[in-house]
């Protein structure tokens, strides 16, 4: 902090030493390879042992073998045996089924529900053959007891099941609150069509397993459409759900091998007031065409509510092996409270919160992802991208790794106070990632390892966000990483192997202006024309070799770019050279935490309309930082209380033996600068941090810069300037 305020006294000395900076810029590029190739200060947890990429063996999934993911032979059957058909008992106000067999219903059945009360080992088949069963007084079908019940829609038949709008019926400890309600395992199958209307609360409820195979099913419900407490399993069905709360739900949290949703093929369309698909232990999707709109979609405002509006949610794990997904959700599009692994699939996601979130691990093994709207794109304690194509647009971070969980809403945002610092890992080992973010591009509260793939980032165009952000360490050992953003909090990788990494800051470039890295033959290694303004680049790729010379170019035109504005070996014409650099170290330029190099932002203007930072006050209660021990001015002038400057009372020498009396004339404008700086060995005079007493007061300052005639104050043996204040450049 002392250097910040000492610069107000030693203005020209600061200018002369401005080449020693964190991020090389246009005004410091000529010999910046010498300066920036010095070893970086490593983060506190840095060690020389290289980070290793993740493998599937590192994934922390619960044992899926405990879940019954099979479909029985009878689940898959679509017809029925005429020889086993029985007539139900006509009980006056209901049809009663009390024994195993097949029962066929047809025609109109009004206010006369079907009740199954059979033996615990009895298997019952109810065949619906062009039947409408409506009951204005309560449920339409109630399965009180059986081993398993099959409700089969006969071939080419159209059937309707509907309950009343307002009723309360209990049986023991259970509320019978679905149009179809079962206490036994329930399977819906057949090649016909079934429409279920849950006018009171739920559509179809099973307190055990709920299986839907091959059937064309539509459910309209005030609450949950499909609720299988132990599980919901779907095989090659055509399902349309319109639910006031959850679309598909399995909520057994007590049993280790229950509370899961499994989907193997078919077409599912869900419009839900709350979650589209929700399970307590596991959501496992092998394949299918799945479309979800939850909570009204991503355009809705997500509040601090205990309600959940996610697309696909599991309190346990999520495993997706394939399928086509289109999810438009008010909350997270895909959310796991443990680990989410996506092996393949085609995903189009729009979210009012995160695109894909996992509290523990999120692994993208392969697949195509278009996340058009989200708060954060990919978020977990550990994020691993192994392969696939990912394009995301985020209002905050593109990829965020932090420890903890984000509850079910955004009241305590993860990575913004809800997650723990220092916990978080990001591994990118393959694939193609395009990130357009208004916050950080790739952000970890802990570690980052890029070992393969192509990562293209356009982060925030201003503010305290950057393309690469980490609290621990960031290693690059392979692949391509290109990030264009703002310089305020820009960071480079902390360690590189096999290839170089360059961090460079320059004047602000307009959106869609191409940026290229050219090799010694003036051929573009990589080019990126981002959709937002930028003034800083962080670039790493295998073509950046130690000892080689490269040119950074902006402007002009570029050909051979993909839909995101990125290209390898593209053609860049009529560009303007920013700098030529030589990689004398694999890490070229470092930064972070506001270290923006020797150049002011916004073309050298004082920030905040010329006002001092932090409200114009010195830090820590208005006290000036202490000056060097024993310091004194030259020519015998003294600081108050007799303090002295170091080294016998002399001001530190100017580079190249220059004298303070030899100052150039300075009229407030910046002199021409060709990028060179005088030699500097990096040493500084001894300094114990003391300064004379200071009461914290500051003279009024209106933001204007005083004229300076080039002469030093009389304390330094020259003529006084026009003002007592000295401009800071």
C-alpha positions in Angstrom: 0.0 0.0 0.0 2.9 2.4 0.6 3.9 2.4 -3.0 0.5 3.5 -4.0 0.7 6.8 -2.0 4.5 7.3 -2.4 3.8 7.6 -6.2 2.0 10.9 -5.5 5.5 12.3 -4.4 7.7 10.5 -6.9 5.7 10.9 -10.1 8.5 10.8 -12.6 10.2 8.0 -10.8 7.0 6.0 -11.1 6.8 6.6 -14.8 10.4 5.5 -15.3 9.8 2.3 -13.4 6.4 1.6 -14.9 7.8 -1.2 -17.1 8.0 -3.4 -14.0 4.3 -4.5 -14.0 2.1 -7.5 -13.7 0.3 -7.4 -17.1 2.4 -6.3 -20.1 0.6 -3.7 -22.1 1.0 -1.7 -25.4 3.1 0.8 -23.4 5.5 -1.7 -22.0 5.9 -4.4 -24.6 9.3 -3.9 -26.2 11.3 -5.6 -23.5 8.5 -7.0 -21.5 9.6 -10.6 -22.2 12.6 -9.9 -20.0 10.5 -8.5 -17.3 7.5 -10.8 -17.3 9.6 -13.9 -17.7 10.6 -13.6 -14.0 9.1 -16.3 -11.9 5.6 -15.5 -10.7 4.7 -15.4 -7.1 2.8 -18.6 -6.7 -0.5 -19.0 -4.8 -0.3 -20.2 -1.2 -1.2 -23.8 -2.1 1.1 -24.0 -5.1 3.4 -27.0 -5.2 5.6 -28.3 -7.9 3.6 -31.6 -8.3 1.6 -31.3 -11.5 -2.2 -31.6 -11.3 -3.5 -34.8 -13.0 -6.6 -35.0 -15.2 -9.7 -36.8 -13.9 -10.8 -40.1 -15.1 -14.1 -41.9 -14.8 -12.7 -43.9 -11.9 -12.6 -40.6 -10.0 -16.4 -40.1 -10.3 -18.2 -40.4 -7.0 -21.5 -42.0 -8.0 -23.6 -44.1 -5.8 -23.8 -47.8 -6.7 -26.5 -48.0 -9.4 -26.7 -51.8 -9.2 -29.1 -51.5 -6.2 -31.7 -49.9 -8.4 -34.1 -52.1 -10.4 -33.8 -50.6 -13.9 -35.2 -53.6 -15.7 -38.6 -54.0 -17.4 -40.4 -57.3 -17.0 -41.7 -59.3 -20.0 -45.3 -58.5 -19.0 -44.4 -54.7 -18.7 -43.5 -54.8 -22.4 -46.7 -56.7 -23.5 -49.3 -54.6 -25.2 -52.2 -57.1 -25.6 -54.1 -59.4 -23.4 -55.3 -63.0 -23.2 -59.1 -63.2 -24.0 -59.3 -66.5 -22.3 -58.4 -64.9 -19.0 -61.0 -62.1 -19.2 -63.3 -61.9 -16.2 -66.2 -59.7 -15.3 -65.8 -57.3 -12.4 -68.2 -57.4 -9.5 -70.9 -54.7 -9.7 -71.0 -53.3 -6.2 -73.7 -50.6 -6.9 -71.6 -47.5 -6.5 -68.4 -49.1 -7.8 -66.9 -51.9 -9.8 -65.0 -54.3 -7.5 -62.0 -56.5 -8.5 -61.0 -59.1 -5.8 -59.0 -61.8 -7.6 -56.3 -62.2 -10.2 -57.3 -62.0 -13.9 -58.0 -59.7 -16.8 -60.9 -57.2 -16.7 -62.1 -55.3 -19.8 -63.9 -52.0 -19.6 -65.6 -50.2 -22.4 -68.2 -47.4 -23.0 -69.2 -44.7 -20.5 -68.8 -45.2 -16.8 -69.9 -42.2 -14.7 -69.6 -41.8 -10.9 -68.8 -45.5 -10.5 -65.1 -45.9 -9.8 -63.1 -49.1 -10.2 -61.7 -50.5 -6.9 -59.1 -53.3 -6.8 -58.9 -55.2 -3.4 -57.2 -58.5 -4.3 -54.7 -60.8 -2.6 -51.1 -59.6 -2.0 -49.8 -62.0 -4.6 -52.5 -61.4 -7.3 -51.7 -59.8 -10.6 -54.5 -57.8 -12.2 -54.9 -56.6 -15.7 -57.4 -53.8 -16.4 -58.0 -53.3 -20.2 -59.3 -50.0 -21.4 -61.0 -50.4 -24.7 -62.6 -47.1 -25.8 -63.8 -46.2 -22.3 -64.5 -43.0 -20.4 -64.4 -43.4 -16.7 -65.3 -40.2 -14.8 -66.2 -39.7 -11.2 -67.3 -36.3 -10.0 -67.3 -37.5 -6.3 -63.7 -38.8 -6.1 -61.1 -41.0 -7.7 -61.7 -42.9 -10.9 -59.5 -46.0 -10.2 -58.3 -47.0 -6.7 -56.0 -50.0 -6.3 -56.2 -50.8 -2.6 -54.3 -54.1 -2.7 -52.6 -56.5 -5.2 -49.2 -57.7 -6.1 -49.1 -55.8 -9.4 -51.7 -54.1 -11.6 -51.4 -53.5 -15.4 -53.6 -50.9 -17.0 -53.6 -51.6 -20.7 -54.9 -49.3 -23.4 -56.2 -51.7 -26.1 -54.8 -51.3 -29.6 -56.2 -48.3 -31.5 -58.4 -47.4 -28.5 -58.9 -43.9 -27.0 -59.6 -43.7 -23.3 -60.3 -41.1 -20.7 -59.9 -41.3 -16.9 -61.1 -38.3 -14.8 -61.7 -37.6 -11.1 -63.7 -35.0 -9.3 -62.6 -31.4 -8.7 -63.0 -31.2 -4.9 -62.9 -34.2 -2.6 -61.1 -35.6 0.4 -60.9 -39.4 0.8 -58.6 -41.2 3.2 -57.7 -44.8 3.6 -55.7 -45.4 6.7 -52.8 -42.9 6.7 -53.1 -42.1 3.0 -55.0 -39.5 1.1 -56.5 -41.0 -2.0 -55.9 -37.9 -4.1 -55.2 -39.0 -7.7 -57.4 -39.8 -10.6 -55.6 -43.2 -10.6 -54.3 -44.1 -7.2 -52.4 -47.4 -6.4 -51.0 -48.9 -3.3 -49.4 -51.7 -5.4 -46.9 -51.7 -8.3 -48.6 -50.2 -11.3 -47.8 -50.5 -15.0 -49.4 -48.6 -17.8 -48.9 -50.2 -21.3 -50.7 -51.0 -24.5 -50.8 -49.5 -28.0 -53.9 -47.4 -27.4 -54.2 -43.8 -26.1 -55.0 -42.9 -22.5 -55.8 -39.4 -21.2 -55.9 -38.8 -17.4 -57.3 -35.7 -15.8 -56.4 -35.1 -12.1 -58.9 -32.3 -11.4 -58.5 -32.5 -7.7 -54.7 -32.9 -7.2 -52.6 -35.6 -8.9 -52.9 -37.5 -12.1 -51.4 -40.9 -11.5 -50.1 -42.0 -8.1 -48.4 -45.3 -7.1 -47.1 -45.8 -3.6 -44.8 -48.5 -5.0 -43.4 -48.7 -8.6 -44.9 -46.8 -11.5 -44.0 -48.2 -14.9 -45.1 -46.8 -18.3 -44.2 -48.9 -21.4 -45.1 -48.2 -25.0 -48.3 -46.3 -24.2 -49.4 -43.0 -25.5 -50.3 -41.1 -22.4 -51.5 -37.6 -21.6 -51.9 -36.3 -18.1 -53.4 -33.0 -16.9 -53.2 -32.4 -13.2 -53.5 -29.7 -10.5 -50.5 -31.1 -8.7 -48.1 -33.9 -9.8 -48.8 -35.6 -13.1 -46.9 -38.9 -12.4 -45.9 -39.8 -8.9 -44.3 -43.2 -8.2 -43.0 -43.2 -4.7 -40.5 -46.0 -5.1 -39.7 -45.3 -8.8 -41.0 -44.1 -12.1 -39.7 -46.2 -15.1 -40.5 -45.2 -18.7 -39.9 -47.4 -21.8 -40.5 -46.1 -25.3 -43.7 -44.2 -24.3 -45.2 -41.1 -25.8 -46.0 -38.9 -22.9 -47.5 -35.4 -22.5 -47.7 -34.0 -19.0 -49.2 -30.7 -17.9 -48.8 -30.4 -14.2 -49.5 -27.8 -11.6 -46.5 -28.9 -9.5 -44.1 -31.6 -10.6 -44.3 -33.4 -13.9 -42.6 -36.7 -12.9 -41.8 -37.4 -9.3 -40.3 -40.2 -7.1 -40.0 -39.2 -3.5 -39.0 -42.3 -1.4 -36.1 -40.9 0.7 -36.0 -43.7 3.2 -35.1 -46.8 1.2 -31.6 -47.0 -0.3 -32.8 -48.6 -3.5 -35.9 -46.6 -4.0 -36.8 -43.0 -5.1 -35.5 -43.0 -8.7 -36.6 -42.1 -12.2 -35.4 -44.2 -15.1 -36.1 -43.3 -18.8 -35.2 -45.6 -21.7 -36.5 -44.1 -24.9 -39.7 -42.5 -26.0 -40.9 -39.0 -26.3 -41.8 -36.9 -23.2 -43.1 -33.4 -23.1 -43.6 -31.8 -19.7 -45.0 -28.4 -18.7 -44.8 -28.1 -14.9 -45.5 -25.5 -12.3 -42.5 -26.8 -10.3 -39.9 -29.4 -11.3 -40.1 -31.2 -14.6 -38.5 -34.4 -13.3 -37.7 -34.9 -9.7 -36.2 -37.9 -7.8 -34.8 -38.4 -4.3 -32.0 -40.9 -5.1 -31.3 -41.0 -8.9 -32.4 -39.7 -12.3 -31.0 -42.1 -14.9 -31.8 -41.4 -18.6 -30.6 -43.9 -21.1 -32.2 -42.2 -24.1 -35.3 -40.3 -25.2 -36.6 -37.1 -26.6 -37.4 -34.9 -23.6 -38.9 -31.4 -23.6 -39.5 -29.5 -20.4 -40.9 -26.1 -19.5 -40.8 -25.7 -15.7 -42.0 -22.8 -13.6 -43.0 -20.8 -16.6 -39.6 -20.9 -18.1 -36.3 -19.0 -17.9 -37.9 -15.6 -18.4 -39.7 -15.8 -15.0 -38.1 -14.1 -12.0 -36.6 -16.5 -9.5 -37.2 -15.4 -6.0 -36.0 -16.5 -2.6 -38.7 -19.2 -2.3 -38.6 -22.7 -0.9 -40.4 -23.8 -4.1 -38.3 -25.6 -6.7 -38.6 -24.9 -10.5 -35.9 -27.0 -12.0 -36.0 -28.9 -15.2 -34.4 -32.2 -14.2 -33.6 -32.5 -10.5 -32.2 -35.2 -8.2 -31.4 -35.1 -4.5 -28.9 -37.8 -5.3 -27.1 -38.5 -8.6 -28.0 -37.8 -12.2 -26.7 -40.0 -15.0 -27.6 -39.2 -18.6 -26.3 -41.6 -21.3 -28.0 -40.0 -24.3 -31.1 -38.4 -25.7 -32.4 -35.1 -27.0 -33.2 -32.5 -24.4 -34.9 -29.2 -24.6 -35.3 -27.6 -21.2 -36.6 -24.1 -20.5 -36.6 -23.7 -16.7 -37.2 -20.9 -14.2 -34.5 -22.5 -11.9 -31.6 -24.8 -12.9 -32.1 -26.7 -16.1 -30.3 -29.8 -14.7 -29.6 -30.0 -11.0 -28.0 -32.7 -8.8 -27.4 -32.5 -5.0 -24.6 -35.0 -5.5 -22.9 -35.9 -8.8 -24.1 -35.4 -12.3 -22.5 -37.3 -15.2 -23.5 -36.7 -18.8 -22.0 -39.3 -21.2 -23.8 -38.1 -24.3 -26.8 -36.3 -25.6 -28.0 -33.2 -27.4 -29.0 -30.4 -25.0 -30.7 -27.1 -25.7 -31.1 -25.4 -22.3 -32.4 -22.0 -21.1 -32.4 -21.4 -17.4 -33.3 -18.6 -15.0 -30.4 -19.9 -12.8 -27.7 -22.4 -13.6 -27.5 -24.4 -16.8 -26.2 -27.5 -15.2 -25.4 -27.7 -11.5 -24.1 -30.4 -9.1 -23.2 -29.9 -5.5 -20.4 -32.5 -5.7 -19.1 -33.4 -9.2 -20.2 -32.5 -12.7 -18.7 -34.5 -15.5 -19.4 -33.8 -19.2 -18.0 -36.9 -21.0 -19.5 -36.1 -24.4 -22.5 -34.5 -26.0 -23.6 -31.2 -27.6 -24.8 -28.4 -25.4 -26.4 -25.1 -26.3 -27.1 -23.1 -23.1 -28.6 -19.9 -24.5 -29.5 -18.3 -21.2 -28.4 -18.9 -17.6 -26.9 -17.3 -14.5 -23.9 -19.7 -14.5 -23.4 -22.3 -17.2 -21.7 -25.2 -15.5 -21.4 -25.2 -11.7 -20.2 -27.8 -9.2 -17.5 -28.3 -6.5 -15.6 -30.2 -9.3 -16.3 -29.6 -13.0 -14.8 -31.9 -15.6 -15.2 -31.4 -19.3 -13.7 -34.5 -21.1 -15.2 -34.0 -24.6 -18.2 -32.7 -26.4 -19.3 -29.3 -27.8 -20.5 -26.7 -25.4 -21.8 -23.2 -26.2 -23.1 -21.1 -23.4 -24.2 -17.5 -22.6 -24.1 -16.6 -18.9 -25.2 -13.5 -17.0 -22.5 -14.3 -14.5 -19.7 -17.0 -14.7 -19.4 -19.5 -17.5 -18.0 -22.3 -15.5 -17.9 -22.0 -11.7 -16.3 -24.4 -9.3 -16.9 -23.9 -5.6 -17.6 -26.1 -2.5 -21.0 -26.4 -1.0 -24.6 -26.2 -2.4 -26.9 -23.6 -3.7 -30.0 -24.8 -1.8 -32.9 -24.7 -4.4 -32.9 -21.0 -5.3 -30.7 -18.0 -5.5 -31.0 -16.5 -2.1 -27.4 -17.4 -1.3 -25.7 -17.7 -4.6 -22.9 -20.3 -4.9 -19.6 -18.8 -5.6 -20.8 -15.4 -4.4 -20.9 -16.2 -0.7 -22.7 -19.5 -0.5 -19.7 -21.6 -1.4 -16.4 -21.9 0.5 -13.3 -20.3 -0.9 -10.4 -22.6 -1.6 -12.7 -25.5 -2.5 -13.3 -26.0 -6.2 -11.7 -27.8 -9.1 -12.1 -27.4 -12.9 -10.6 -29.9 -15.3 -10.8 -29.4 -19.1 -9.2 -32.3 -21.0 -11.1 -32.2 -24.3 -14.0 -30.9 -26.3 -14.8 -27.5 -27.5 -16.1 -24.8 -25.1 -17.4 -21.4 -26.1 -18.3 -19.1 -23.2 -19.9 -15.7 -23.5 -20.2 -14.5 -19.9 -20.9 -11.2 -18.2 -18.9 -12.4 -15.2 -15.8 -14.6 -15.2 -15.3 -17.1 -18.0 -13.7 -20.0 -16.0 -13.8 -19.4 -12.3 -12.6 -21.8 -9.5 -12.4 -21.2 -5.8 -9.5 -23.6 -5.9 -7.7 -25.2 -8.8 -7.9 -25.3 -12.6 -6.2 -27.7 -15.0 -6.5 -27.4 -18.8 -4.9 -30.4 -20.4 -6.7 -30.6 -23.7 -9.6 -29.4 -25.8 -10.4 -25.9 -27.0 -11.8 -23.3 -24.6 -12.8 -19.9 -26.1 -14.0 -17.2 -23.6 -15.3 -13.7 -24.0 -15.8 -12.6 -20.4 -17.1 -9.3 -19.0 -16.2 -6.2 -20.9 -15.6 -4.2 -17.7 -15.5 -4.6 -13.9 -13.9 -7.1 -11.6 -14.3 -10.2 -13.8 -12.0 -12.0 -16.2 -11.6 -14.8 -18.6 -9.7 -16.9 -16.1 -10.2 -16.6 -12.3 -8.9 -18.8 -9.5 -8.1 -18.7 -5.8 -5.6 -21.5 -5.8 -3.6 -22.5 -8.9 -4.2 -22.9 -12.6 -2.1 -25.2 -14.7 -2.1 -25.6 -18.5 -0.4 -28.7 -20.0 -2.3 -29.0 -23.3 -5.2 -27.8 -25.5 -6.1 -24.3 -26.5 -7.3 -21.6 -24.2 -8.3 -18.1 -25.6 -9.8 -15.5 -23.3 -10.6 -11.9 -24.2 -12.0 -9.6 -21.6 -11.1 -6.8 -19.2 -7.8 -6.1 -17.5 -9.0 -5.1 -14.1 -8.8 -8.6 -12.6 -7.1 -10.4 -15.4 -5.1 -13.5 -14.5 -2.7 -15.8 -16.4 -2.1 -19.5 -15.7 0.1 -20.0 -12.7 2.1 -22.9 -14.3 2.6 -24.1 -17.9 4.0 -27.3 -19.3 4.5 -28.3 -22.9 3.3 -24.9 -24.2 3.4 -21.2 -23.4 0.7 -19.0 -21.9 0.5 -15.2 -22.6 -1.3 -12.5 -20.7 -1.4 -9.1 -22.4 -3.4 -5.9 -22.0 -4.0 -3.1 -24.6 -6.4 -0.4 -25.6 -10.1 -1.3 -25.7 -11.2 -3.1 -28.9 -14.8 -3.0 -30.1 -17.0 -6.0 -30.3 -16.4 -8.3 -33.2 -12.9 -6.9 -33.7 -10.6 -9.9 -34.5 -7.6 -10.7 -32.3 -4.9 -13.0 -33.6 -1.6 -14.5 -32.5 0.8 -14.7 -35.4 3.8 -17.0 -35.6 7.3 -15.9 -36.9 6.0 -16.5 -40.5 3.1 -14.0 -39.9 0.5 -16.8 -40.1 -2.3 -16.7 -37.6 -2.1 -19.5 -35.0 -5.5 -18.7 -33.7 -8.0 -15.9 -34.1 -11.0 -14.8 -32.1 -13.5 -12.0 -32.8 -15.7 -11.8 -29.7 -19.2 -10.3 -29.3 -18.2 -7.8 -26.6 -15.6 -5.1 -26.1 -12.2 -6.3 -24.7 -8.8 -5.0 -23.7 -6.9 -8.0 -22.4 -6.0 -11.4 -23.8 -4.9 -14.6 -22.1 -3.8 -17.2 -24.7 -2.3 -20.7 -24.4 -1.9 -23.3 -27.1 0.7 -26.0 -28.2 2.0 -23.7 -30.9 3.4 -21.2 -28.3 6.9 -22.6 -27.8 9.7 -21.5 -25.5 12.2 -19.1 -27.2 9.9 -18.4 -30.1 8.7 -14.9 -31.2 5.0 -14.1 -31.8 3.0 -11.0 -32.9 -0.3 -10.0 -31.4 -2.6 -8.3 -33.9 -6.1 -6.7 -33.7 -8.4 -5.1 -36.2 -8.8 -5.6 -39.9 -10.7 -8.6 -41.2 -10.6 -12.3 -40.5 -11.7 -15.3 -42.6 -12.1 -18.9 -41.6 -13.9 -18.4 -38.3 -16.6 -20.6 -36.9 -20.1 -19.4 -35.7 -18.6 -18.2 -32.5 -16.0 -16.1 -34.2 -13.1 -18.4 -33.4 -10.7 -20.1 -35.8 -7.4 -21.9 -35.9 -5.1 -21.1 -38.9 -7.5 -18.4 -40.0 -6.6 -15.6 -42.4 -6.2 -12.2 -40.7 -5.9 -9.2 -43.0 -5.1 -5.5 -42.5 -4.7 -5.9 -38.7 -2.8 -3.5 -36.4 0.2 -4.9 -34.5 -0.1 -4.6 -30.7 3.3 -6.0 -29.8 5.9 -8.6 -30.7 6.9 -10.9 -27.9 9.5 -13.5 -27.3 8.7 -16.4 -24.9 11.7 -16.5 -22.7 9.4 -18.2 -20.1 6.3 -20.4 -20.7 4.4 -17.9 -18.5 4.4 -14.5 -20.1 2.7 -11.8 -18.0 0.8 -12.3 -14.7 -2.0 -10.5 -13.1 -5.1 -10.6 -10.8 -6.6 -8.7 -8.0 -6.5 -5.4 -9.9 -2.9 -5.6 -11.2 -3.5 -4.1 -14.6 0.1 -3.1 -15.6 1.5 0.4 -15.9 -1.3 1.8 -18.0 -4.5 3.4 -16.6 -7.7 2.0 -17.9 -9.8 4.0 -20.4 -6.8 5.4 -22.3 -4.9 6.7 -19.4 -7.6 8.8 -17.7 -8.0 9.0 -14.0 -10.9 6.8 -12.9 -14.1 8.1 -11.4 -13.9 11.5 -13.0 -10.5 12.4 -11.5 -11.5 11.6 -7.9 -9.2 9.8 -5.5 -10.2 6.1 -4.9 -12.1 5.1 -1.7 -13.8 8.5 -1.4 -10.6 10.6 -1.4 -9.4 9.3 2.0 -6.2 7.5 2.9 -6.7 4.0 4.1 -7.0 2.7 7.7 -8.8 5.6 9.4 -7.2 8.5 7.4 -3.6 7.9 8.3 -0.9 8.2 5.7 1.3 5.1 5.3 4.6 5.4 7.1 7.6 6.7 5.1 11.1 5.1 4.9 13.1 4.9 8.1 15.4 7.9 8.6 14.5 9.5 5.3 15.4 13.1 4.4 15.2 15.2 1.3 18.3 16.3 -0.6 20.0 19.7 0.0 19.5 19.3 3.8 15.7 19.7 3.8 14.0 17.7 6.5 10.8 15.8 7.0 8.9 16.7 10.2 10.1 15.0 13.4 13.5 14.4 11.9 12.8 11.2 10.0 15.3 10.1 7.4 15.1 8.6 3.9 17.0 5.3 3.5 20.6 4.9 2.3 22.0 7.9 4.0 19.2 10.3 3.4 19.1 10.2 -0.4 16.2 9.6 -2.7 16.7 6.3 -4.6 18.7 6.8 -7.7 17.0 7.2 -11.1 17.7 4.5 -13.7 20.6 5.2 -16.0 22.1 7.7 -13.5 19.6 10.4 -14.2 19.3 13.3 -11.8 16.1 14.7 -10.3 17.1 18.1 -11.6 17.1 16.7 -15.2 13.4 16.3 -15.3 11.8 16.8 -18.7 9.2 19.5 -19.2 5.7 18.1 -18.4 2.5 19.9 -19.4 0.1 17.3 -18.2 0.1 15.2 -21.5 1.8 11.8 -21.9 5.1 12.0 -23.9 5.6 9.8 -26.9 6.6 6.3 -25.8 8.0 3.5 -28.0 7.6 0.7 -25.5 11.2 0.6 -24.2 12.3 1.1 -20.6 15.8 1.5 -19.2 17.5 -1.5 -17.7 16.3 -2.4 -14.3 17.6 -5.2 -12.0 14.4 -5.4 -9.9 16.1 -4.3 -6.6 14.7 -1.6 -4.4 16.3 0.4 -1.5 15.7 -0.7 2.1 12.4 0.4 3.4 10.8 -0.1 6.8 7.4 1.4 5.9 7.5 4.5 8.1 6.3 8.0 7.1 5.9 11.3 9.0 2.8 11.8 11.1 -0.3 12.6 9.1 -3.8 13.7 10.4 -5.7 12.2 7.4 -6.9 15.5 5.9 -6.7 16.1 2.2 -7.0 19.4 0.2 -10.1 19.8 -1.9 -9.7 18.1 -5.3 -12.1 18.7 -8.2 -10.6 16.1 -10.5 -8.6 18.5 -12.7 -4.9 17.9 -13.4 -2.6 20.9 -12.6 -0.1 22.2 -15.1 3.5 21.2 -14.4 6.4 23.1 -15.9 9.0 20.4 -15.5 10.8 22.0 -12.5 11.2 20.2 -9.2 9.9 21.8 -5.9 12.4 23.9 -3.9 12.9 21.0 -1.5 14.6 19.2 -4.4 16.6 22.3 -5.6 14.2 23.5 -8.3 11.4 26.0 -8.9 8.0 25.3 -7.3 5.3 23.9 -9.6 2.1 25.8 -10.3 0.2 23.8 -7.7 1.0 22.0 -4.4 -0.5 18.8 -5.7 1.5 16.5 -8.0 -0.4 14.6 -10.7 -0.4 10.8 -10.6 0.0 9.1 -14.0 
